[in-house]
Amino acid sequence: MKKRIICLLLVFAFGAAQSAHALEATATKERIDKTVFGSGEILPASQPGVYAEISGRVARTLVGMGDSVKTGDVLMELENDELDAEIRQLEYDIELARQDVLYTESHTQYVYRQLYDEDGDARIDVNTGEPLLGKFSNEISIYAPCAGRVMAVNIEVGDDSLAEFRRHGYVIMLSTDGRMRVDIEEITGAAVTLGDELRITGEGVETIGKVISLTRHGTAASVLVDSDDYPMDTPVTVATLEGEYVGEGILEINKPMGVSAYGGTIKSLAWNAVVGKHVKRLDPLARIVWDEIPLYIDNDQVLREFAKVKTQLETARTNLEALTIVAPCDGEIVSVDVQEGDSVEDGAKLLTMVETGAGMALTLSVDELDIIHVHPGQRVNIAVDALEDVTLTGVVEKIAPLGNTETSVTTYDVYVGLTGEIDSRVLGGMNVTGEIVISSEENALTIPTEALIREGARWRVTMADGEARGVEIGLMTDSRTEIVSGLSEGERILY
């Protein structure tokens, strides 16, 4: 009777053990990878911003989100009224400087005289010991500084050229581009937009012009006339083609060039120094003579001034070119960050692009407890949250030396270079999860990690017959663990 009770207890104990371990597994050999996890988003590898190189106002936007562009395509046009005015002034200044150069090179009668220093002592040539002579003249020609149409002549034979120049600001006025303009300081009638055609009328004036710029939020405008056949400085009225009043202004030369004179008496005027005549650059316009005091020719100073103004003009024109915003590479427009009419400062972001063919880049955020195991060159398996059937692969390239502490958990950025083909459905900004393989073992004997039971510093498993057996483990992951000793391939365990 006692033996029967013991047998029943053993059967009951074995049955209880079986019911406590509902799953059974076999020790198998396979590759095992130990990984750490990171999360992030996949982005285009090259996503250049397009920035303003000079301050201005957005005049025209030629692209929108999603548009494809080529390198050099015009994306946006800015305008800068102050720069336009500066260039017009410098163009005027350089022609004046060029006139000065011509002025000092155009003398036909020269007298060589002794030069003296500030103390009244004769200057001597240090190389030859001979007296240093200066070149003087008492007669010069006035030349056209550029090609254009004569719009006004303020001198005649016998005039004091310097007096007339001071009185008018020029002795002869040229129109250099064949056009005129009206600046409406205040639009008090119908509203206008860039490119509108308007009717311009005044004494001796009946023509059509086009709006080329709007300022002060559209309350002022410049209207360009494609002709310089009309009298300069004529008051005019501006209206729409339908006759609706817009405003008033003065019809002026669009790009004027005043010819200067600095002294002497007008000896003669050339045949082409007549209003309406067209002249070419360096055409003689008038002749000036000094009766008593000869003119000393100092060409070095005027050459330096000409070089200075030329440099300033080249810089201004370079800035003008920077108002045209072009694509830095082939790609697609991601965003347009400003609107037409917005004022932008130098360095302001105007657009964002994605460069064609640059591929994708990935940054994973890895916990501080795991980052010590991550090194460049480690393989990364990547799952795309939005695409369950897509798996990407990559390699750790760089690890940020400073952690992110914006949240309660410190994380580090790990830069991953993607390898292999990327599914066309993967788009920039998609969230991903990455498994960084920090160690691996080929042909390892493994069992489910859940089957391990920890007893102090040791591990054991429950065999299929209920035996408790100690084992030594190697690599451990959430799902599988390497068994270094204690089990053989094919043995079955319970858990």
C-alpha positions in Angstrom: 0.0 0.0 0.0 2.9 2.4 0.9 4.6 1.7 -2.5 1.4 2.5 -4.4 1.1 5.9 -2.6 4.7 6.8 -3.5 4.2 5.9 -7.2 1.0 8.0 -7.3 2.9 10.9 -5.8 5.7 10.6 -8.4 3.1 10.5 -11.2 1.3 13.5 -9.8 4.6 15.5 -9.5 5.6 14.6 -13.1 2.2 15.7 -14.3 2.4 18.9 -12.4 5.9 19.5 -13.9 4.5 18.9 -17.4 1.6 21.3 -16.9 4.0 24.0 -15.6 6.0 23.8 -19.0 3.4 24.2 -21.7 6.0 24.7 -24.5 8.7 22.4 -25.8 11.8 23.4 -28.0 14.8 21.7 -29.5 18.4 22.9 -29.2 19.4 23.9 -32.8 22.5 25.3 -34.5 22.1 28.7 -36.3 23.5 32.2 -36.6 22.8 34.4 -33.7 23.1 38.2 -33.7 23.1 40.4 -30.6 21.7 43.8 -31.5 20.8 47.1 -29.9 17.8 49.2 -31.1 17.5 52.7 -32.4 14.7 54.8 -33.9 14.7 57.7 -36.3 13.6 58.9 -39.7 14.9 58.4 -43.2 15.8 61.6 -45.0 17.3 62.5 -48.4 21.1 62.5 -48.2 21.3 66.0 -49.8 18.6 68.5 -48.9 20.2 71.8 -49.8 18.5 75.1 -48.7 18.6 78.0 -51.2 19.4 81.3 -49.5 19.3 85.0 -50.4 22.8 86.3 -51.0 21.6 89.9 -50.8 18.6 91.7 -49.2 15.6 92.4 -51.4 12.0 91.8 -52.0 10.5 88.7 -53.6 9.2 89.9 -57.0 8.4 86.6 -58.7 8.4 82.9 -57.7 8.7 80.5 -60.7 8.5 77.1 -58.9 6.3 75.3 -56.4 6.5 72.3 -54.1 7.2 69.1 -56.0 8.5 70.8 -59.2 11.6 69.2 -60.8 14.4 71.6 -61.7 17.8 71.4 -63.3 21.1 73.1 -62.2 20.9 76.8 -63.1 17.2 77.0 -63.6 15.7 80.3 -62.3 13.7 79.6 -59.2 12.9 83.0 -57.9 13.6 86.7 -58.7 14.2 89.3 -56.1 14.3 93.1 -56.5 16.1 95.8 -54.7 15.3 99.4 -55.5 18.3 100.8 -53.6 20.6 98.5 -55.6 19.0 99.6 -58.8 19.5 103.3 -57.9 23.1 102.6 -56.8 23.9 100.9 -60.2 22.3 103.8 -62.1 24.4 106.3 -60.1 27.6 104.2 -60.5 27.0 103.9 -64.3 26.8 107.6 -64.4 29.9 108.0 -62.2 32.0 105.7 -64.2 31.1 107.5 -67.4 32.1 110.8 -65.7 35.4 109.1 -64.6 35.9 107.8 -68.1 35.4 111.4 -69.4 38.0 112.6 -67.0 40.4 110.0 -68.4 39.6 111.1 -71.9 39.9 114.7 -70.8 43.4 114.3 -69.7 44.4 112.4 -72.9 42.7 114.6 -75.5 44.9 117.6 -75.5 46.4 118.6 -78.9 48.6 121.5 -77.8 51.2 121.0 -75.1 53.6 123.1 -73.2 56.3 121.6 -71.0 57.1 123.7 -67.9 59.3 123.3 -64.8 57.5 121.6 -61.8 57.9 122.9 -58.3 57.4 121.4 -54.8 55.3 122.8 -52.0 58.2 125.0 -50.8 58.7 126.5 -54.3 61.8 124.6 -55.0 62.3 123.1 -58.5 61.7 119.4 -58.7 64.6 117.3 -60.1 64.5 113.9 -61.8 66.4 111.7 -59.3 67.7 109.4 -62.1 69.0 112.0 -64.5 69.5 115.1 -62.3 67.6 117.1 -65.0 64.7 119.5 -64.1 61.4 117.7 -63.9 59.0 119.0 -66.5 55.2 118.8 -66.5 52.9 118.6 -69.5 50.5 121.5 -69.8 47.8 122.3 -72.5 45.4 125.1 -73.3 43.0 123.2 -75.6 40.9 120.0 -75.3 38.0 118.2 -76.9 34.8 117.0 -75.2 34.0 113.5 -76.3 30.8 111.4 -76.0 31.4 109.1 -73.0 29.1 106.4 -74.5 26.7 105.9 -77.4 23.3 107.5 -77.1 20.8 110.1 -78.3 21.4 113.8 -77.6 18.5 115.0 -75.4 19.7 118.4 -74.3 22.6 120.8 -75.2 23.3 123.6 -72.6 26.4 125.2 -74.2 27.1 127.3 -77.2 30.2 129.0 -78.7 31.7 131.5 -76.3 30.1 130.0 -73.1 32.1 129.5 -69.9 31.9 125.7 -69.9 32.4 125.3 -66.1 29.7 127.9 -65.3 27.2 126.1 -67.5 28.2 122.7 -66.0 27.6 124.1 -62.5 24.3 125.6 -63.5 22.8 122.5 -65.1 24.9 119.6 -63.8 25.9 118.7 -67.3 26.7 120.5 -70.6 25.1 117.8 -72.9 22.7 115.1 -71.8 22.5 111.7 -73.5 19.9 108.9 -73.4 22.0 105.7 -73.4 19.3 103.0 -73.8 16.7 104.5 -76.0 14.0 104.5 -73.3 12.2 106.8 -70.9 10.4 106.2 -67.6 7.8 107.8 -65.3 8.1 107.4 -61.5 4.7 107.7 -59.9 5.4 108.7 -56.3 1.9 108.1 -55.2 -0.8 106.0 -56.9 -4.1 107.8 -56.1 -6.2 106.1 -58.7 -6.6 102.5 -60.1 -4.4 99.8 -58.6 -1.7 98.3 -60.9 0.4 95.2 -61.0 3.8 94.3 -62.4 3.7 94.1 -66.2 0.5 96.2 -66.6 0.4 98.4 -69.7 -0.6 102.0 -69.0 -1.4 105.0 -71.1 1.0 108.1 -70.7 -0.1 111.5 -71.9 1.3 115.1 -71.6 2.3 118.0 -73.8 3.7 116.4 -77.0 3.5 113.0 -75.4 1.0 110.1 -76.2 2.5 106.7 -75.6 2.1 103.3 -73.8 4.4 102.2 -71.0 4.8 99.0 -68.8 5.0 98.8 -65.0 8.5 97.5 -64.2 8.5 97.9 -60.4 6.1 98.5 -57.5 7.3 100.0 -54.2 5.8 100.9 -50.8 3.3 98.0 -50.9 2.1 99.0 -54.4 1.4 102.7 -53.7 4.3 103.8 -55.9 5.4 102.5 -59.3 7.9 102.9 -62.2 6.5 102.8 -65.8 9.0 102.2 -68.6 8.5 103.7 -72.1 10.2 101.9 -75.0 11.3 105.1 -76.7 13.2 108.3 -76.0 11.5 110.4 -78.8 9.7 112.6 -76.3 10.9 115.8 -74.5 12.7 115.1 -71.3 11.3 116.3 -67.9 7.7 116.5 -69.3 4.9 116.3 -66.7 2.5 113.5 -67.7 -0.7 111.8 -66.6 -0.8 108.0 -66.3 -4.0 105.9 -66.8 -5.1 102.4 -67.6 -5.7 101.5 -71.2 -9.4 101.8 -70.4 -8.9 105.4 -69.3 -9.0 105.0 -65.5 -6.7 107.5 -63.8 -3.7 106.0 -62.0 -1.4 108.9 -61.1 1.0 111.6 -62.3 4.8 111.9 -62.8 7.6 113.3 -64.9 8.7 111.6 -68.1 12.5 111.3 -67.7 15.4 109.6 -69.4 15.6 106.0 -68.2 19.4 105.8 -68.3 20.7 109.4 -68.6 24.4 110.3 -69.1 25.4 113.9 -68.5 28.5 115.1 -70.3 30.7 117.3 -68.0 33.1 120.2 -68.5 35.5 121.7 -66.0 36.7 125.0 -67.4 37.6 127.1 -70.4 35.6 128.7 -73.1 33.6 126.8 -75.7 35.5 127.2 -79.0 33.2 125.2 -81.2 30.4 122.6 -81.2 30.5 119.5 -83.4 27.8 118.8 -86.0 26.2 116.1 -83.9 25.9 118.2 -80.7 22.2 118.8 -81.6 19.1 117.5 -79.8 17.8 114.3 -81.5 21.1 113.3 -83.0 22.6 109.9 -82.2 26.3 109.7 -81.3 28.8 106.9 -80.8 31.2 106.6 -77.9 34.2 108.9 -78.3 32.5 111.1 -80.9 33.8 114.7 -80.5 31.0 117.0 -79.3 32.8 120.3 -78.5 36.1 122.1 -78.3 37.3 124.0 -75.2 40.2 126.5 -75.1 42.0 128.3 -72.2 43.1 131.8 -73.2 45.6 132.4 -70.4 46.1 129.7 -67.8 47.3 126.4 -69.2 45.8 123.2 -67.8 48.2 120.8 -66.0 47.6 117.2 -67.0 47.6 114.8 -64.0 46.5 111.5 -65.5 47.4 109.2 -62.5 44.6 110.6 -60.2 41.9 110.2 -62.8 43.0 106.7 -63.6 42.8 105.8 -59.9 39.3 107.2 -59.6 38.2 105.4 -62.7 39.5 102.1 -61.3 37.8 102.7 -58.0 34.4 103.4 -59.5 34.8 100.5 -61.9 35.4 98.1 -59.0 32.3 99.5 -57.2 30.2 99.0 -60.3 31.4 95.4 -60.8 30.5 94.7 -57.2 27.1 96.2 -57.5 26.4 94.3 -60.8 27.5 91.0 -59.0 25.0 91.8 -56.3 22.3 92.5 -59.0 23.0 89.0 -60.5 22.5 87.5 -57.0 18.9 88.8 -57.0 18.2 86.0 -59.6 17.9 82.8 -57.5 18.9 79.7 -59.4 18.9 76.0 -58.6 22.3 74.8 -57.2 21.7 71.3 -58.4 19.3 69.0 -60.2 16.4 68.1 -57.9 12.9 68.6 -56.6 11.5 71.5 -54.7 10.5 70.5 -51.1 9.2 73.9 -49.9 9.0 77.5 -50.9 9.6 79.4 -47.6 8.7 83.0 -48.8 5.9 84.6 -50.8 5.9 87.2 -53.5 6.1 90.7 -51.9 8.0 89.5 -48.8 11.1 91.4 -47.8 14.1 89.1 -47.2 17.5 89.8 -45.6 20.9 88.5 -46.7 21.1 84.9 -45.6 17.3 84.2 -45.4 16.2 80.8 -46.5 14.1 81.0 -49.7 13.5 77.4 -50.8 14.4 73.8 -49.8 15.4 71.2 -52.4 16.1 67.4 -52.6 19.1 66.7 -54.8 18.4 64.1 -57.5 20.5 60.9 -57.2 21.9 61.8 -53.8 20.2 58.8 -52.1 18.9 58.6 -48.6 20.5 59.1 -45.2 19.5 57.8 -41.8 20.1 58.9 -38.2 19.1 56.5 -35.4 18.7 57.6 -31.8 20.3 55.1 -29.5 20.0 54.8 -25.7 23.0 55.7 -23.6 23.0 52.2 -22.0 23.5 50.7 -25.5 25.7 53.2 -27.2 28.9 51.9 -25.6 28.5 48.7 -27.7 28.1 50.6 -31.1 31.0 51.2 -33.4 31.6 52.3 -37.0 31.3 49.5 -39.5 28.6 47.5 -37.7 25.7 46.1 -39.8 22.3 47.6 -39.4 18.9 46.0 -40.3 16.2 48.6 -40.7 12.4 48.3 -40.7 10.2 51.0 -42.2 7.2 51.6 -40.0 4.8 52.5 -42.8 6.0 49.6 -45.1 5.8 46.2 -43.3 7.2 44.3 -46.3 10.3 46.6 -46.7 13.6 45.9 -45.0 16.7 48.1 -45.6 20.3 47.5 -44.7 23.1 49.8 -43.7 26.4 50.3 -41.9 27.2 52.5 -38.9 29.3 55.4 -40.2 29.6 57.9 -37.4 28.5 58.3 -33.8 27.8 61.7 -32.3 30.3 62.5 -29.5 27.6 64.4 -27.5 24.3 63.1 -26.3 20.8 64.6 -26.6 19.4 65.4 -23.2 16.2 67.1 -24.2 14.2 64.3 -22.5 14.8 62.3 -19.3 16.6 59.7 -21.3 20.0 60.5 -22.9 20.4 59.3 -26.4 23.1 59.5 -29.1 22.8 60.0 -32.8 24.2 57.2 -34.9 24.6 58.0 -38.6 23.9 55.1 -40.9 24.9 54.8 -44.5 22.4 52.8 -46.4 23.5 49.9 -48.7 21.8 48.1 -51.5 18.7 49.2 -53.4 16.1 51.3 -51.7 12.4 50.6 -52.4 10.9 53.4 -54.5 8.0 53.6 -51.9 10.4 54.8 -49.2 9.9 58.5 -48.9 11.9 61.1 -46.9 10.6 61.6 -43.4 9.3 58.0 -42.9 9.9 56.6 -39.4 12.2 53.6 -39.1 13.5 51.2 -36.4 17.1 49.9 -36.7 18.8 46.9 -35.2 22.5 47.4 -34.9 24.4 44.1 -34.9 27.0 44.6 -32.1 28.2 40.9 -32.1 27.3 37.7 -33.9 28.2 34.0 -33.8 27.9 31.6 -36.7 26.7 28.0 -36.2 25.8 28.6 -32.5 23.8 26.1 -30.5 20.7 28.1 -29.4 17.5 27.7 -27.5 14.6 30.2 -26.7 15.7 32.7 -24.1 12.5 32.1 -22.3 13.6 28.6 -21.5 16.4 29.7 -19.3 16.0 29.8 -15.5 18.4 31.9 -13.4 19.7 30.5 -10.1 22.1 33.1 -8.6 25.0 33.4 -11.0 24.1 30.2 -12.9 21.6 29.2 -15.5 19.6 26.0 -15.9 17.0 24.5 -18.2 14.3 21.9 -17.7 14.7 18.9 -20.0 11.8 17.1 -21.7 11.9 14.3 -19.0 11.7 16.9 -16.2 15.5 16.9 -15.4 16.9 20.2 -14.2 20.2 20.7 -16.0 22.8 23.5 -15.6 24.1 25.3 -18.8 26.7 27.9 -19.7 25.4 30.6 -22.0 27.1 32.9 -24.6 25.3 35.5 -26.7 21.8 36.4 -25.4 19.1 38.2 -27.3 15.4 38.8 -26.4 14.4 35.7 -28.4 17.4 33.3 -28.6 20.4 32.5 -26.4 23.6 30.7 -27.3 24.4 27.6 -25.2 28.1 27.1 -24.8 28.0 23.9 -22.8 25.4 21.7 -21.0 23.3 20.8 -24.1 23.8 19.0 -27.3 22.1 19.6 -30.7 18.7 18.0 -30.9 18.1 17.7 -27.2 14.6 18.8 -26.2 13.7 21.2 -23.3 10.5 22.5 -21.7 9.6 26.0 -20.8 
